[in-house]
């Protein structure tokens, strides 16, 4: 049903644009001409003309002649070329607050510019549509994001597109100083609003992930690179859990969550290959396969005492060691 309605809306919008063009060309088309031209009923044409008048404030007049053709009282008038349904406008208004997630990236201004241009092409009567998002009845809380320099952001994209090496200074998360690096950027990855590049780092000739927010003084080099035909990004990242670059084989993670968080665990898809089981005591068993043990460790820690690692044994040992280390601080 929805698909049929969408097709009808598209046909109607196209017809309205063509009617506008015929009138602006000074052809003074009448109802008989238009119904034959579009192969629709006279009633449909009458509704279209009334729609143009009411929704777009089109100054349509009818010639006082036997044929009674349509013309614009203001010859310079034309309807806007973007026609959106109320549902589509609702979608746009819902997306706008999400731009807060990109506040510290160059995409913020670019996306705002795109939406501003869309709005410029919309008639004022359309833009006035009411929605909970426009009325600020809904609040979006973005993650705290690092700031990315605009020049660095676009140079990384250029280098990735052109397949050229880059030279830059990088400060890793445990360092206090920047180090010079040369790398071949294979892919750009956005994880929850944070931007990274998956590169072949020339220092150790290994795949590494670099955060764009920790890059400075970047230069595009004249040397070009080719991505191996057997390159598979899934060997290095898990789109469900993280982007730690490693080529380890996925392992089966087995966890049991306490009944205090059972609804939270059951209501979400944590991984595409997950298995969840509600147990008689109210706890929840969860298992899946991933190669992102570093990211999994941090995720498990966020649940504190409400989760226990069943497998693999080395992950359980790491969690225990981290817990003892934290306890020793207090």
C-alpha positions, -999 to 999 in steps of 0.1 A, spaced: 0 0 0 28 24 10 47 17 -23 16 25 -44 11 58 -25 48 68 -31 45 61 -68 13 81 -70 30 110 -52 60 109 -76 37 109 -106 17 138 -92 48 159 -84 62 154 -119 29 164 -134 28 196 -113 62 205 -124 53 200 -160 21 220 -157 41 248 -142 66 246 -171 38 247 -197 22 278 -180 55 296 -177 62 290 -214 32 311 -221 13 283 -239 -19 290 -218 -29 253 -216 -65 247 -207 -81 218 -188 -89 199 -220 -53 201 -233 -39 191 -199 -61 161 -194 -53 148 -228 -16 156 -224 -13 137 -191 -40 112 -199 -59 119 -167 -94 131 -159 -106 167 -159 -112 164 -122 -76 155 -116 -64 186 -135 -88 207 -115 -73 193 -83 -38 199 -95 -46 236 -104 -62 241 -70 -32 224 -53 -8 248 -70 -28 277 -59 -33 267 -23 0 250 -15 24 270 -37 5 303 -38 7 300 -76 -10 332 -92 -29 311 -117 -56 329 -137 -79 317 -164 -81 336 -197 -116 351 -203 -119 333 -236 -139 303 -250 -109 280 -245 -101 295 -210 -63 287 -208 -43 291 -177 -16 317 -172 4 333 -143 -7 368 -133 29 373 -123 50 361 -152 82 357 -131 65 331 -108 77 295 -108 71 268 -83 100 253 -63 116 223 -80 117 202 -48 84 188 -37 83 168 -4 54 150 13 47 158 49 62 125 58 94 134 40 96 167 57 91 150 90 121 128 82 143 158 74 133 176 106 142 144 125 176 143 109 186 179 116 191 174 154 214 145 146 239 169 132 249 176 168 268 143 166 291 159 140 297 192 158 334 189 159 340 176 123 340 195 90 309 175 81 288 197 104 290 228 82 287 208 50 256 190 61 240 221 74 247 238 40 231 209 22 199 211 43 199 249 40 200 246 2 171 220 3 151 244 24 157 273 0 140 253 -27 110 245 -6 80 269 -5 74 285 28 41 268 32 58 234 31 85 243 56 59 252 82 50 216 88 47 208 125 66 179 141 79 169 175 114 173 163 110 209 151 92 218 183 121 204 204 98 179 221 125 153 214 160 157 227 190 140 211 221 134 234 252 130 213 284 112 224 313 135 233 333 137 201 369 148 195 375 178 172 389 171 138 409 197 118 391 204 85 423 203 64 433 169 78 398 156 73 396 164 36 433 155 29 427 120 42 396 116 20 416 129 -10 445 105 -3 422 76 0 404 84 -32 436 91 -52 454 61 -37 485 81 -26 506 78 5 504 103 33 529 116 58 517 130 91 524 134 128 505 112 152 499 111 189 487 77 200 465 73 231 493 64 255 519 89 241 526 125 252 544 135 220 537 133 182 556 109 160 561 110 123 543 84 103 540 74 66 511 53 56 488 41 28 452 49 37 430 19 25 397 28 41 380 55 62 358 43 91 332 62 112 324 45 145 297 63 165 306 97 152 344 92 156 365 91 124 394 67 117 416 56 88 427 20 83 462 22 68 492 2 59 517 18 82 551 19 66 570 19 99 563 -18 106 546 -27 74 514 -36 92 478 -26 91 470 1 117 440 23 126 446 60 132 422 84 147 418 115 126 415 137 157 451 127 167 467 136 134 485 168 126 507 183 98 495 159 71 509 159 36 500 140 5 530 122 -10 536 117 -48 539 79 -42 509 59 -52 498 25 -37 475 -3 -47 452 -22 -24 458 -59 -26 430 -78 -44 425 -101 -15 422 -72 10 391 -78 33 383 -51 58 365 -76 79 398 -93 88 408 -62 107 376 -47 122 342 -59 134 315 -35 123 294 -46 153 320 -41 180 351 -21 170 379 -10 148 410 -23 166 432 -33 136 442 -69 140 441 -100 118 434 -125 145 408 -151 139 374 -145 155 369 -162 188 337 -173 205 329 -150 234 306 -164 261 291 -143 288 264 -145 315 246 -114 326 228 -110 359 190 -107 361 195 -70 370 202 -62 334 184 -91 316 159 -69 297 188 -46 285 207 -76 271 177 -93 255 162 -63 238 193 -54 218 212 -69 189 248 -69 201 262 -89 172 248 -103 140 258 -139 151 247 -136 187 229 -163 207 209 -152 237 192 -174 263 170 -164 292 180 -188 321 157 -200 349 173 -178 375 167 -147 354 202 -143 341 210 -142 304 235 -162 284 251 -143 254 276 -156 229 290 -144 196 322 -145 176 345 -115 171 382 -107 168 378 -74 188 389 -86 222 403 -52 231 370 -35 224 351 -64 241 371 -60 272 361 -23 276 325 -31 268 323 -59 294 338 -36 320 310 -12 315 286 -37 330 307 -41 362 295 -69 385 265 -76 363 285 -98 338 308 -128 340 331 -141 313 327 -178 307 351 -180 277 377 -175 264 398 -181 295 424 -154 286 397 -127 283 384 -137 318 419 -134 331 423 -99 316 390 -88 331 401 -101 365 435 -84 363 419 -51 353 394 -54 382 423 -60 407 443 -31 393 413 -8 397 407 -20 432 443 -14 441 438 23 433 413 28 461 
